[in-house]
Amino acid sequence: MSLGLRIKLSVMMFLQYFVWGIWMPVLAQQLGENGVKIPVHLTGWIFAVGGYGSILGPFIIAQLADRYFSTEKVMAFCHLIGGLLLIATAYCTTFWPIFILLFLYSTLYMPTMGLSNSITFRSLGEANQNSFPNIRLWGTIGWIAAGLFFAFYLERAGQIEALKPLFDAIGQPAFRDCLRVAGVVSMIYGLFCFALPHTPPVPAAANAPIAKKSAMLESLSLMKFRSFAVLVLVAGLIGVVLAYYFACENPFLVSVGVPVKQAGAYMTIGQIAEVVVMVLVPFTVARLGVKTTMLIGAGMWALRFVLSMIGQPQWLMVSSIALHGFCFGFFFVVAQMYVDRAASGDIKASAQNLLIFIIYGLGSIAGSVLSGYLRSTFTQTVDGVAKTDWTMVWAGPLVLTVVAMALFALFFKEEELRKPNVVSQGELVA
């Protein structure tokens, strides 16, 4: 693999998650008391837009990339239009406009997570698949950089003399800028996508059955293999937990004394740990296997929720964020590697987006809505101050994580996955 290719793929991953890392961790503040003051039970529905977008988007966007247009051009379109939608959302102050615009944005953005994986895997080829974690870790670095950058933006950018004319024109830094700044970066990323490795579509034969002409339908056929189906199901359950975490962690950190403008930056501790974990993934999978590695990842998250239920001291709550990095690296990244090996060459984008559909689609909707209602249920107003029982709030994802681990341990059989050169032809053992 050439240095130029590695750099292009790494920059792609960096920008892919830099955009998301600017607005997602801070959105709770923009929707809450420090922003437009959307009722708590409705914020869960707004956080669920990523899920709705992951349901509709993959069936359209991934099909276009697998069958009709080169993947890099589909990516460019999604990020250019998505940037405009994010900027428009920043100027909305009520539930429905915010919900609709973020739904449209998510329909474009969420499939690009799978497409960026697809471009990387196809560019690397089967022989270099183990290089994927080292490239994907730049997405994690992008998320970290986004959190630190936006924390700096909120606290210091308005004091920079050279930028005062700009802020006089657009307004002083505020939480809504998580959407405006992310929108601008998204459009820059969209232009960069045209420089990505050419990844042409693989049209189905004219006489192919309908299941072959539809890449997404063909990727669904992989579900007939038990271990693949178990992995996708468990990934969906962990996806519920992931969405729950993003919806609750920021206000939880504020509740234990983290400064509100720095909460997003503190959340990057999980991604800093993820960088280390990404480096370890190829060695851990080679030594322990897919199943054990993924169970370790999920187990770390269970431990994270146990500590959050304790709720103190502050240093433990902050340092335990690092456990999030182990779950994401050992569980989700390894799952993406497994799916790529299971899918034939002409449906890799759709297979990756099937995983996105389950994790960030169905899982995200359930987790976001559940978080909103549970936070509302376990929050009481005392003397005009809202107080949340975080022990009960974090009990929900803990139970779900334990259930997911039990299912995976009992029903997933790693030996059902054959050698990569066989699996790439779709030959899994039932």
N, C-alpha and C positions, 0 to 999 in steps of 0.2 A: 504494500500500500504506500503510495507516494505521500510525501509531506504535505503537498498542496491539497490533496484529497482529505487528509486527516484534519487540516486546518479548516477547510470549508465545512466539513461535517461537524466539527467542534463548535464553530461559530454559529451554525444553524441551531444546534442544541442549546447553546447559551442564550440566543435571542428567543427561542421557543419558550423557554421557561422564565426568562427575564420579564417578558410581557406579562405573563400570568402572575409572577411573583410580586409585581408592583401593586396590582389592584386586589387580588384575592385575599391576602392576609389583612388588608386595611379596610376592606369593604364593610365589615361589621361596624366600624366607627363612623363611616359615612352614612350608613343606614340608621344608626342609633342616635343617642343624645348629642353626639358631637357633629352630627350632620343633619339629615333631613327628617329624623325622628319617626321612622317607620315603626309601627307596633311590633313587638318582639315576635309574636306568633306569625306575622307576615314575613319577617326577615328570613325565616326558614324556607319559605316558598321562593324567595329571590335567590337564595343560595342554591336552590334546586335547579336553577336554569341550566347549569352545566349538565345536569342529568338529562333534562329535556333535549338539550342540544346534542347530547351523545346518543340519543335514541334516533332522532331524525337524521342528523348529519351523516353518520357513517353509511347509511343506506344510499345516500345520494353522492356525497363527496368521494368516498372510497370507491364506489362503482365508477365514477368518472375517471379516477386516477388509475384504476386497474384495467379499464376497458377502452377509454376514449381519448384522454389527454395525458400529457406527460405530468408526472407527479409534482415537479418543481413549479410548473405553471399553475396547477390547481392550488398549491400552497400560496403562491404569490397573490392570486385572486382573493383567497380567504383572508389573508392578513391585511391587505390593502383596504378592503371593504370593512373588515372587522375593526380596524383602527378608527374609521369614521363613526362606527356605531358606538364605540367606547366613549369617544369625545362627546357625542350627542347625549349619552347617558349622564354625563357629568352635570348637565344643565337641567336634569329632571328632578323634581322634588316630591313626587307622589308615587304610590305603589305601582299602578298599572303601566305608566310609561317606562319606569325603570325595569319592570319585569319583562315587558315586550322587547325592549331594545337589547337587554342582556340575553334574552332567549335567542334572538336573531344572531347576536354575536357568538353565543356558545355553539349554535348550529354550524357556524363557520369555523370556529377555533378548535373545538374538541376533536373533530376528525383529524386535524393537522398533527395532533400528538401521535396518532398511529401512522400518519403519512411520513412524519420525520423519522420514525423508527424504520419504516419500509425503505425510505431512501438510503438510510444507513446500512441496513442489512443487504440490500441489493448492491450497493457500492462496494461493500466489503467482500461479498461472495461467501460461499460456504467455508472456505479454508480459513478465513479471518474472522469468523463469527465471535470468537472469544475476545476480540478487540472492542466489541460493542460497549461493554461497561465503561471502558476507559474513554470512549467518546461521549457516552450518555452522561458521564459525571459532569461534563461541561454544562449540561442543563441544570444540574444541581448548583453548580457554581453561579450560573445565571440567576437562579432563584435567590441565592445568598446575596449576590451583588444588588439585586432589585430591592430586597428588604433594607439593606444598609444604605443604599442610595436614597430611597424614599424617606427614611428616617432623617438623613442629613438634609434632604430637600425641605421637609417640614420645619426643622429646627433652625437651619442656617442659611438656606438659599435666599430668603428675604433680606438677609443682612449683607449680602454681597453687593457692593456698590455698583459694579458693572451690570448687574441684573435688575437694578431698581426700575429702569425705564420699562423693562418687560413686565414686571409685576404691577407697575402702575397701570399698564394697559389691560392685563388679564386678571388682575386681582392678586392679593397676597396668598402665599402657599396655604392650602387648606386640605382637609381629607378628601374632598371631591377630586382633587388633582391626581389621586391614585388612578382615576379613570382617564383624565385628560393626558397625563404623561404616558400611561400605558398605550393610549390610542396613537400618540405620535411615534412611539417606539415600534408599535405594530406595523405602521405604514413604512417605516424604515426597513423593518424585517421583510415586508412584502417585496420591496425593491431588491433586497439581497437575494431573495429566493430565485430570481432569474439567473443568478450566478451559480446555483447549486448544480451538482452532477446531473446530466440529462438522464432522466428515468422514464423511458417511454412506456406507454400502456401495452398490454398483451391481449389483443382482441381474441375473442373466442372464435372457433371455426364456424363457418356459415351454417353447417349442418349439425352443430352441437345442440344438445338438449337445453331446455330453458335453465336448468340448474347450473349448466356450464356457462351460459351466456351471462348469467347474473353472478358476479364474483362473490357477493355477499351471501347468496343462497348456497353457493358451493362451499364457502367457509363454514356455513352452518352444518354442513354434512359431517364435519369433523366431530360434531357433538355425539355421533353414534359410538365413538370410542370412549369407554368409561372413564379412563384416567383424564382424558382431555375435558370431558364434561364435568368431572369432579373439580378439576383445577379452575374452570371457568365459574362454576357455582361458588366455590369458596372465595375466589377473587371478588365476586360480586358482594359477598357478605363483608369482606374486608373493605370493599369500596364504600359500603354503608358507614363503616367506622371512620374511614378517611374523610368523608364529607362531614361527618359529625365533628371530627377533630377541628377541621378548618372553620366551621361555624362557631365553635365554642372556645377555642384556645385563646383567641385575642382578648375577649372580655374576661376570661378566667385569669389570665396573667394580670390584667388591670386590677382584678379583685384581690390579688395577693400582693399588690403594691408596686407593680411595674408601671413606670410612667406611660401614660396613654399614647404619647407620640412615639415611644420607643418599643411598644409591644410587637409591632411587625418586625422590627429588627431582632428582637429577642427570639422570635419564632424561627429565625434563620439558623439557630443553633442546631436544629434537627437536620438542616441541609448541610451544615458544616460536617456533622457526623456522617452524613450520607456520602460525602466525597471520599472519606476514608473507607467506608463500606464498599463503595463502587470498585475501588482498587482491589479489595479482597474477594469480590464476587467470583472471578474466574478460578481462583485458587480454592475457595470454599466449595464451589460446585464440583470441581475436579476431585477434591478430597472427600467431601461428605455427600455429594449428590444433590440433585434438585430438591427432593422431598425434605431432607433434613435441613437444608439451607433455608427453605421457605418456612418450615416450622419454627426455626430459630427466629426468623424475622417477625412472624406473627406473635411468638412468645414474648419478644421484647416489647411489643406494643401492649400486650396484656399487662406486663409489668408497669408500663407507663401509666396505664389507667388506674392500677392499684395505688400507685404513688399519688396520682392526682386526687383520688378519693380521700387520701390523708389530708391533703391541702396545705401542709406546712412542713418545715419552714420555707421561706421564700427561695433560699438558695437551692433547696432540693427540687422545688417545682420548676425552677429555671433550668437547672442542670439536667433534669429528667427529660427535657425536650429532646436531648440527643438521642434517646431511644427511638424516636420517630424515624431517624435516619436509617437505623438498622432494619426496621420493618419495610420501608420503601425500597431500600437497596436489595435486601435479601429476599423479599417477597415479590414485589411488583416487577423489578428488573429481571429477575430470574424467570418469572412467569412470561414476560415478553420474549425472552430467549427461547423458552420452551415452545411458545406459539409459532415463532418463526421457523423452528425446526420441523414443526408438525405440518406446516402449510406448503403446498406446492408453489413453484415460482410465480405462477400467474395470479395467485390470490393472496400474496403476502400482505398487501395493503389492507385488504378487506379482513383478513384474519386478525391483523393487529387492531383494526377498528372494531371487530367483534369483541375483543377484550376491552377496548375503550367503552363500547356500548354497555357492557355488563358492569364495569367498575365505575365509570364516570357518568353512565346513563342511569340504569335502574338503581344501582347502589347509591349514587349521588342524590337522586330524588328522595329515596327512602331515608337516607342519613340526614339530609338537610331539613326535610319536613319534620322528622322525628326530633331533631335537635331543637327546632323552634318550639314545638309543643312541650317537650320535657323542660326546657328552660323556663317557659311560661308557667308550667305546672309547679315547678319547684322554686319559683321566685315570688316573694311576698314583699309588700311595701310596708315598712315600719317607720313611723314618724316622717313620712314623705321620702324615705330612702329605700330603693329597691335592693333587697338582699336575696341572693341565690344560694340554695343548698347544693353546692357543687359535688358533695359526696354522692347524692342521689343522681345528679346529672351524669356523672362519669360512670356510674354503675351499669348503665345501659350498654355502652360500647364494650365494657369489660366482659359482660355475659356473652355478647354476640361474638367477640373474638375467641373466647374459649370454645364456643359451639363450632365455629369455623375450623379451629385447630383439630377438634375431635373428628370432624367429618373428613378432613384432609388426611389425618393420620390413619384412619380406618380404611378409606376407600381408594386413595391414590396409590397406584403401583408404578414406581418409576421404571421398572424393568419392561413395562409395556411400550416404552419408547425405544425404538431401535436406533441403529447408527444414523447419524445425520444424513448420509448420502441416500439411505433408504427412506427415511422419514420425509425428506424433501419431495419425494414422489407421492406423498400422502399415504404411505403404507404403515399405518399404525396397527398395533395388535389390539383386537377388540377385547 
